[in-house]
């Protein structure tokens, strides 16, 4: 069983002369348990595809099967349940609540998923922040804030992590650290990871690379020997 099976996926915005086709009749199979990079320039359709996979938006036409279930047929309530129970999101902007500590930010997510404070603490420990759980976002570095965001995403042990340019706002060394955390979660928990980026170098850490251009798939390739994040040269 594949993780995702995409058939004829199209997403259009606007009408008539202003219509833009962000995704164009896309067919794609995504295996379970891989670390996958979706690579492309700005405007290639990367974020649109991620939004479709995470049930944050609906396609104009086509279908997305998640483990053989058509998630494009979900109503709004089932889309919300799918996001809550199955998907962890990590974005370029950390989206932390400034008046809550690191622990409280993770707890805010875990409470909605019915998890405990202990599970929130464990998630922060997994990303190396056991000594920063009572710090507010303003007291944390950019890399630490991103790791809190990752902890928030993994606390509910999602089947899939969808990461939208998670190192885009970080310097080289901090970006390496964040990629190492994501790789560790993938390897130790068996979590499927889909990470979008414009960086050819970051693509070298993936098991599989999906290259997009103007809303279309240019190629899907496998890395025989994925690099460790510390081997990447940005």
N, C-alpha and C positions, 0 to 999 in steps of 0.2 A: 504494500500500500504506500503510495506517495504522500508526502506532506500536502502539497498543493498540485492540482491539475488545472491549468488555465486554458480555456478554449475560446477563441474569437473575441478576446477582451478588447473593448473599445471604450474610451472615455472622451466625451466631447464637452466643451464649455462654450457658452454663448449661442447665438442663433444667427442664421442667414450669413451675411458677409463677415460678421465678427466671429464666426464659429472657429474654434481651435480644437484639433484632435490631439489630445495629450498622449493617448495610447491608441494604436492602430491595429486592430484585428490580431491581437497577440495570442500565440499558442506557446505554452511553456509547461514543463513538468519539473517540479522541485522535489528532490528526494528528502526523506526524513533524516534527521541527525547530522546534517552537514553544517559547516560554516561557509556561508555563501556571501559573496560580495556582488552587489549590483553596481556596475561602473558606468559612468557617463557624465557628460558635461552638463552644465546648468541648462534646464529646459528639455532634457532628453526623456523625461517621464519617470525618473527614479522615484520621486516622492509620491507622484500619483499612483504608481504601482504599489508602493508600500501602504498607502492609504486604502487601496482596494483589498490588499491581503489582510489588513488589520480590521476590516469592517468599519473603517472610519468614513468611507464614501462608497457610493454604488456606481457600478459601471453603466454606461449608456446601453451597451449590448454585450453579449457574451456571458460566460459563466466562470466561476471560481469554485472548485471543489476542494474542501479541506478534509483530508482523510476520507475521500469519497462522498462527502456530504456537501451539497450545493449551498454555500453560505450566501450567495447572491440572492437566494430566494427568501432569506430571513426578513422578518419584519423588524421594526426599530427596536423592540424590546429584546428580541433574540440576538440582534447585532450587539447590543449593549452587554448582554450576558456572555457572548462569545469573547468580546474584548476583555471583560473582567476575568473570566475563568481560564482563558487559553493564551492570551497574548500579553507580553511585556513590551512596553515601548521605551526607547531611549532616544532623546532628541538632542540636537546641537545646543539648544537652549535648555537649561537644566530644569526649568519650571518648578523650582522649589518654592514653598511658601515661606516668605522671609521672617514671619513671626513665630515659626515653629522650629524646634531643634531638628538635628539630623534624624534622631530617633522618631520624633513626632511626625516628621515628613513621611517616613517609611510607614509608621503606624497608620497614618491617614489612609494610605493605600491598602494596607493589610486589613484594617477594620472593615472596609468595603467588601473585601474578599472573604471575610469571616475568619481571619487568622489572628494569632495572639501576639502579645508584646514580645514574647520569647522568640517567635519566628522573625519579627522585625529586627531584633538584636542579632540573631544569627545571620541575617542577610547583610547587616553592616559589618559583622565580623568577616564574612566571606570576601568583602571588598577591601579589607584592611583598615577599617575605621572604628575598631572597637574602643579606641581612646578618644574618639571625637563625637560620640553619640549625643552628647549634651551641648554641642556647639551649634550656634545659629548659622545660616548660610553666609552671612556677612563676615563670620569669623573663619570661614573655610576658603581655601584656594580654589581656583577653577577646577583643577583636577579632582579635588576632594568633593566639590559639589557634584561633579559628574558621576563620581563613584556612589554618592548618596542616591542619585537618580537611578543608577544601575541597581543598587540595593532595593530601591522601591519597586523596580521592575521585576526582580527575581524573587522577592519575598514570597510570592504566591506560587513559586515553582511553575512558571508558565511552560507550555510546550514549545513556544516560539518567542524569541526575542527579535523585535524589529527595531533596527537602529538607524536613525537618519542623521548622517554626518556627525557621529558622536564625538569626533576629535576636531571638528571644524573650528572651534573657538579656542583650541588649546595649543600650547607650544609643543615643540618636538618631543621633549622628554616626558611631559605630562601625557601627551597623546599616546606614546608607547605604553605607558603605565595603564591607561584605560583599555587599550587593545589587549594587553596581557590579561587584565581582569576578565574581559569578554571571552577570550580564548580559554581561560581556566574554567569559567562557568560552562562553556560548551563541552569541554573535555570531561569534567568531573560530574556534571549533572546530566549530560546527554541532551542538553537543550539545543534545538535547532536555532541557528542565528542567521538572520539576513541583515546585512549591513550595507547601506548605500554610501557611495563616496565618488569623488571625481579623481581620486589619487590612484594612479597606476601602481605605485609602490605598495599601498595598503592592500590592493587586490592580490598581491603575492602571498598573503597569509591565508587566503581562502582555500577551501577544498574545491570550490567551483566558482567561476566568474561569469556573470551574465552582463554582457555589454549592450547598452541601449544607445540609440541615436534617433532623435526626433520621434520618439514614441514607438520605435520599432526595435526588435531584437536583432543586433548585428551578429552576435556569436554567443555561444555557450561553451566554455572550455573548462577543463579540469587541471588543477595544479598537481603534478605527480608528487612533488615534495613541497608542501606549503612551508613558507618561512615562519620562524618565530617572530613576534613583533619586534624584538630587540635587533633583529637582522635587517629590518626595513630601513631604507635610506630615503628620507623624504626630500 
